[in-house]
Amino acid sequence: MDQEKTGRFIAEKRKEKGMTQKELARQLGIGDKAVSKWECGRGMPDNSLMLPLCDLLGIKVNELLLGESLLENDYHESSEDIILTLMEEKESLKKKNKKNLLSCILAVLFMVLLLFLTIVPIRIWHSWVYFLDSYTFITNLLLVLIMLLASGNVKAFFRSFVLIRREDVKRNTLFSSLQAVKLAIASTLLGGGVFTLLDMIFILRTTKKGTGQVAAVSLLTLLYGMLFALLLLPLKYRLESKMEEINEKSDESRIV
């Protein structure tokens, strides 16, 4: 669907009716900037406005979407199905945009929480074990979740654990899950390195005695990051193997 073509068509029909942008907008109950946006090809009317707009301009809905006038013999009933499909695609895109916005908001909130946990040292020290630290563990998990939320790959990541046991998997579904796992691995490694450096810098600048023991604990962030990556690597390679199987089946079908 060519928005610029549709915009020029709206402007042409509006002028034929002798209406200004403000007059058309007033009859539709919207702002004149919206009409200007349509005619400049920077947007399309909402589904709720399409029929009223077509009535005012004296055109059919499929003519509006195509951006040109149609002869009677060119107007087929099947075009109505095309119109409905386009509307559904537009609604689906709106929902996806809302979902992406929500993901970004959640990512920002988690980032604020992560910064708070980083700045405020809430640590429980255990003299009997050095590799268990709930603060570091949660920090790494939050970082991975932030990255997945920001990229919109949360669903694909958790779906990857299910795809291993399934036989009928679409290539694009498998690819998205594989990318999500790769992202999670990279996030744990890079995040662990960053937080370790922050801890080391803080320790070296503030600690006068017992530096060795404190430095050992600060390395937990990098340790957990690497552990997460190691745990996810088998999943990554199993998904890649499944992808290769699908490619082989596809190649075989082409040969046949």
Secondary structure as UniProt FT lines:
FT   HELIX           3..16
FT   TURN            17..18
FT   HELIX           21..28
FT   HELIX           32..39
FT   TURN            40..41
FT   HELIX           47..57
FT   HELIX           61..66
FT   HELIX           72..74
FT   HELIX           78..119
FT   HELIX           134..151
FT   HELIX           154..163
FT   TURN            164..165
FT   HELIX           171..206
FT   HELIX           211..218
FT   HELIX           220..255
//
